[in-house]
Amino acid sequence: MNEKTHCGYIAIVGRPNVGKSTLLNCILGRKISITSPKPQTTRNQILGIKTQDSAQAVYIDTPGLHEAGQRAMNRYMNRLASSVIMDADVVVFMIEASRWTGEDDAVLNKLQGTKAPVILVINKVDTLKDKGQLLPLMNKLSEKFSFECIVPVSARKADNITYLEDIIAKLLPQGPHLFPEEQVTDKSIRFQVSEIIREKLIQETEQEVPYSTMVEIESYKENEKLVEINAIIWVEREGQKPIVIGQGGERLKKIGTQARKEIEKIVNQKVFLRLWVKVKDGWTDDERVFRSLDFE
């Protein structure tokens, strides 16, 4: 008799910068979703698939739910994250151990209508100076919502992640696996390459520039010896272009070098990467533009 299989979608939600992408990467044991200390790094739904024995968990990393600004991009990201909640079989609501904010309250309000079990994950417990604060915090948070359970973790250090996965596996509905056992994401290589470039761009630029940039893969060609990639970094204003390029092109060169090294690990080949910086006025407030470029 064949063993019964289980499969389901797990939405990872929370305000920006609580560690959702770090958690996904930790669970999968490889980098699928880009990370940075800057909020709103994740702009898309990123699927991470983990098949273990009879259970297939399909994790959805979502943009951080935040107080939407005036830009269409912010409103779009909030809609994207909110829509995932209603379709999920399990919801993982992530917060930081060090603080609860108004944006956490806003995420909790969006969970009120879900029928899926909600696991509260308290991340970054390794940053707590007094571990004695943890139990009173868990007791206090348990009064806010009928959570399936509350799990303290450190996604950065992989502490308690296996325990969290075991809980999720028990909550997955019975059903056939939706993806091949070896598949770990639904994102194409081109998308992953664009995200790696954007991550290095975010890390190398400051203040508002990262939020006014996007990356378009203009061409991707591979042969037995080399992968050739041409990519455009779009900025929103003419004044942002020299910031990305840097003095004598040094910053752009650094972004390209760092991205190339990471892309080579994914494609297992030598990579030749060309980067250009171009201006597209007001793209963050034009949903048609960012839907047609690096937003999927």
Secondary structure, 3 states (H helix, E strand, C coil): CCCCCEEEEEEEECCCCCCHHHHHHHHHCCCCCCCCCCCCCCCCCEEEEEEECCEEEEEEECCCCCCCCCCHHHHHHHHHHHHHHHHCCEEEEEEECCECCHHHHHHHHHCCCCCCCEEEEEECHHHCCCHHHHHHHHHHHHCCCCCCEEEECECCCCECHHHHHHHHHHHCCECCCCCCCCCCECCCHHHHHHHHHHHHHHHHCCCCHHHHEEEEEEEEEECCCEEEEEEEEEECCHHHHHHHHCHHHHHHHHHHHHHHHHHHHHHCCEEEEEEEEEECCCHHHCHHHHHHCCCC
